[in-house]
Amino acid sequence: MNDWLHNLSLKWMALVIFAIVYLAAGAIFAIIMLLAKGERAHIFKRVSPGLLSPLGTVFGLLVVFSIFQVWGDFDRARMAVDREASAVRTVVLLAASFPGEPETQIRNLVRRHIDEAVGAEWPAMAKRAASLKVAAPALSDLLRLALSLTPQSQGQIVAQRQIVTELENAMDARRERINLSQSTVNWVKWTCMFAQAVCALVAIAMVQSDNRAAAAIAMAIFATGVAVSGLLIASHDRPFSGEIRVQPDALLQVRPD
């Protein structure tokens, strides 16, 4: 699916997908009915109705596999954002163990990281342009600051160690969300799914070629199922793009004032 389709609102995306599927189904109906004359009509009628069941089953399996992928990636992306937010929140809480200038620096760097993630990384992830080649500057500075702290008590030693651990967790969660921003259903899967749908529509038209009304109804029902499946997959295809996407709300909620 092209980028422009994913950038549409859900309403317009549904309109485009339904229009394409219905137009394709209408074209198949017109072509088969035009060809269903004379000897070809007899040949079409000899197509076994039993063919429709395996065709529909294979199409359903392709849809299920694609949906499992996109929903799995979507859930993992949301969990990565939640994990990152939880990690930086813990860092802010532990910063109180180092009152004064260190605590202020830690809070400022956490705030800077969240602002950079929301203001720069989220738009880049929406365009699938975010890259791991550039490390998060604020998190890197935070890690250097945490390692440079000089603990004065056993509690501060434990706090410093935990801050470093949570920063590593935040970096790992950031890497995961950026990787998942590249996730999409590739063109091979889309092609196979819609090719299978076309085969099923052609078979329906051939089996019902002697009854145009029945053929039109059956094809319309199946085409609606194809369009709904396509909309469901396309709307969740990219975890950080489109109207249905993972938002940075969890990070904003833990942003220090």
ABEGO torsion letter per residue (X at the ends): XBAAAAABBAAAAAAAAAAAAAAAAAAAAAAAAAABBEAAAAAAAABBAAAAAAAAAAAAAAAAAAAAAAAAAAAAAAAAAAAAAAAAAAAAAAAAABBEAAAAAAAAAAAAAAAAAAAAAAAAAAAGABBAABBBAAAAAAAAAAAABBBABAAAAAAAAAAAAAAAAAAAAAAAAAAAAABBBBAAAAAAAAAAAAAAAAAAAAAAAABAAAAAAAAAAAAAAAAAAAAAAAAAABAABEABBBBAAAAAAABBX
